[in-house]
Amino acid sequence: MLSVGGVEVAIVWLATLGATVGLIAGMFGVGGGFLLIPLLHVVLNVPLPIAIGSGLCQTIASSLGSLLRYRKLGHAETRLDLLLLGGSIPGVTLGTMILQALTDMGSLTIGGKVIPLIQVIVSISFLLVFFSVSLMLWFKAPASNDDSIQPGPLSRIRVPPLVSFPIAELKDISAPLTCYIGLALGTLSGLLGIGGGVILMPIMLYGFGFNIRKAAGTGIVVILVVSTIGTVQHARLGHVHLGLAMILMIGSASAAQIGASLTQHLPASTLRRGLALIIVAANIAFAYKVFG
């Protein structure tokens, strides 16, 4: 057993959880924090700030494993990664500062139940962001054929300087717009403890026009860097439990590579809708834990 924030957690459950989240993260090209944090908080009763900080730390392992595999498959658009990092790095610091401010703001009484304000705001943010993402993934295909390339609305915004993404087969994309998207992703990462991949996925699919396989392989560098910076920021606040994070990371790194390999064998529509279902299930459990 491992003591985490006054809660005893079985090590075997943590190892299994890390491997499962790593497999899913690798399959869909995301960090896995959107799933790991609700599971840590709901199933294992880990305090929310520690779940957020340790979840970011675990994301380093899953994103690194995914990165190694997707690089071999040639699915990564490095130029987009670099532009997103320009905004994501300061954004994650901003998000962490917001989280700390909320931590110091006390509690609310809802239906006779005293709930920390940080838990209310972070939980509502989780639900709004991820239910929106899941609905978009389920109901809207990026094109008539999910494996095709079709420029999206963000690809038509011509704020210079403009860059091209040759791997994604997209031309004349606004560099400043991409950096501001990175800023928003970084802020959400610092606040919610996610790598940002699950939010970046629909932006790439429906905003820029990536096909889902190229989208899954792109953004991993951003997730890795943002998660590393976020982990350092949260560690300074005492939100990272090293033992918890290390156990989660052991299974995540190798499982993520297996998951990344599976993308070659599954239909694109199955990948989209599978991710949507996983997001919905995780957030229903999270909502029940917080407000039930």
N, C-alpha and C positions, 0 to 999 in steps of 0.2 A: 504493500500500500504506500501511496505517496500523499503527504499532507500539502494541500494547496489552499492557501487562504483560510485555514481552519477547517477545511473539508478533506476527508480521506477519500482518495481516488485509487481504484485498482489499476496497477501498471499494465496488466494484460488488456484491459479495456482501452487504455490510452494508446497502446501499440496498435491495436486493431483499428481504432479510430484514425490514427495517423496514416495507416496503409490505405484505408478506404477512401479518405479524403484525397490522398495523393493520387490514387487511381483515377478518381473523378476529375481532379484538377488537370492531370495530364491528358485525359481524353478530350476535354473541352477547352484546353488552352487557358485556364484560369488559375488563380492562386489557391483557391479552396477555402479562403477565409469566410466567405458567405455561408458555407456549410459548417465549417469547423466551429465557429464562434457560437452559433445557436446550439450545436450539439454539446459543446463544453458547458454552456450555461444551463441548458434545459435538462440534459440527460445526466451529467456528472455534477451539477450544482456548483461549478466553478464560478467565483465572483466575476461579474461582467468586466470590470477593468482589467483583471488578470487574463480573462479569456481573450480580450481584444489584443493586449500586448503580446501574449504567448502565441496567439493565432498568427499575428504578423511574423513572429520568429519562425514558426513552422512553415509559413508560406515561402520562406527563403529556400527551404529544402525542396518543396514540391515544384517551385518555379525553376530551380536550377536543374532538376531532373527533366522537366519538360523542355527546357531550353536545349539541353544536350541532344535530345532526340529530334526535335523539330529542326535544328540546324542540319542534321544529317538528311532529313527529308527535303530540305530546301524550301520550306514554307514560310520562312521569316522575312518580313519586310523591315530591314534594319533602319532605313531612313525614317520611317514613321516612329520607331522606337526612340531614336535620338531627338526628334522634335518634341515628342511627348515628354521626354525627360526634362527638357528646358522649363516646363511648367510644373511637372510633378514634384521635383525636388523641393522647391519652396512651398508647394502646396501641402505636402505631408507635414511639414513643420507647422504650418498654419492650422491644419486639422488637429494636430496634437495639442496645440495651445488652446483651441476651442474646447476640446475634451477636458483638459485640466480645469478650465474656467467653469465648466458645467459641474465637475466633480465637487467644486467648492461652493456650490449654490444651494446645498441642502436638499430637502425632500418635499414631496407633495402628498396630500391625502386624497386618495381616489376610492370612493365607495367604502370608506372606513379602513382602507389599507394604505399604510405609509410606504411610498415608493420613492427612492432617490430620484431627483430631477434628471440626473445623467441617464438613468435607466429608462425614464419615460421618453426623453428626446432621442436618445440613440435607438431605442426600440421602434419608435414611430418612423424615424429616418430609414431604418432597415426595411420596415414593411412597405413604405411608400416606394422606395427605390427598387426593391427587388420584385415586388409584385408587378410593377410597371415593366420591368425587364422581362419577366416571365411571360406576361401577356403578349409582349411584342414578339418574343421568340416563338411562341406557340402559333399565333394567328397570322403573322406577316412573314412571308418568304421574301428574301432580298431580290429575287427575280423568278421568272417562270420555272427556271431550273436552278436549284440551290448551288450547283457547281459552276455556274456561269459568272461572268464579270459584267456588272452593269453599274456605271457611275451613279452615286447617290446625290442627294441635295447638297451635302457638304463639299462634294467634289466640284460643284459649280460656283462656289463662292471664290471670287478671284481677287482676294486681298493680297497684294504682293509683299514680299517675294514669293514666287511660286516654285514648287518642286514637283518632281515626278517620282512615282513609286513603281519601278520596273517589274518587280516580282508580282505585285498586285495588278499590274497592267493598267495603272491609273496615271493620268498626266495632269499637270498644272494644278496642284493642290496648294492651298494657302498655308504657308509656314506659320504665320502668326496665329491663325485660327487653330491649328494643330497644337501649338504651345498652350493656348488658353484652355483647350480641352484637357491637356495634361495637368494644368493647374487645378481644374475642377476635380479630376480623378485623384490627384495627390491629396487634396483637402478631404475628400471622402475617405481616402485610405487612412489618414491620420485620425479622423473622427470615429470611423466605424471599425477599424482594425482589419480592413480587407486590402488585398493587393491591387484591386481595381479592375482585374481582368473580366469579371462578370458584367461590369458596367461598360467596359471598353468593347466587348464583343458586339452588342447591338449597334454601337456607334460605328464600328468598322463595317458591319453588315449592311445597315440601313442608311447610315450617314455618308460613308465614303463609297460603299459598293463592293467591298471585298467578298469573295466567296468564303464559305464557312471554313474550309480547310486552311486557306491562307490566313484567315482571321485568327484561327486557333493557334497558328504558329507565330503570329505577330503579337507584340505586346508583352511577351514573356520577359524581355530585358527590362521593360518598364516595371513590371510586377516585381522582379528580383531586386532592382535598385530601390524602389519605393518601400518594399518590405524591409530591406536592410536598414534604410534610414529611419523608418517608423519604429523598428525594433529598438534602435539606439535611443530614440526619443522616449519611447515608453519605458525602457529600462531605467532611464534617469528618473522617472516618476515612480519606480518600484512596481510597474505593472507586468513585468516579465518574470515568470517563474522558470528558471533555467532547467530544472529537472523535468518539469512538464513539457517544455519546448523540445528538449533533447529526445525524449521518448517519442514524441509525435514525429520528429524529423527523421528518425531512424527508418521507419517504414515508408515515409512520404517520398523520399528521393528516388528509390528504386521503383516504387509503385507508379510514380508519375511517368516514368519512361515507358512502362508497360501500357499505361493509359494512352500515351501519345501514339504508340504503335497501333492501337485499336482504331484510331481515326481513319486509317487507310482501308478498313474493312467494313465500315458502317456507312449507310446512306446519309447524305447531308441532312435530309429532313428528320431522320431519326436522331441525329446529334442535336439539332435545334430543339426539338420537342422533349428530348430526354433531359437536356439542361433545364428547360422550363419547368418540368415536373419536379426535379430535384430542388429547385429554388422555392417552389410553392410549398413543398412538404417541409422544408427546413424552416420557413417563415411562419407556417401555421403552428408548428411546435413552439417557436420562439414567442409568438403572440400569446399562446395559451399560458406559457410559463410566466410571462410578465403581467398580463392583465386578467388571467383566469382566476 
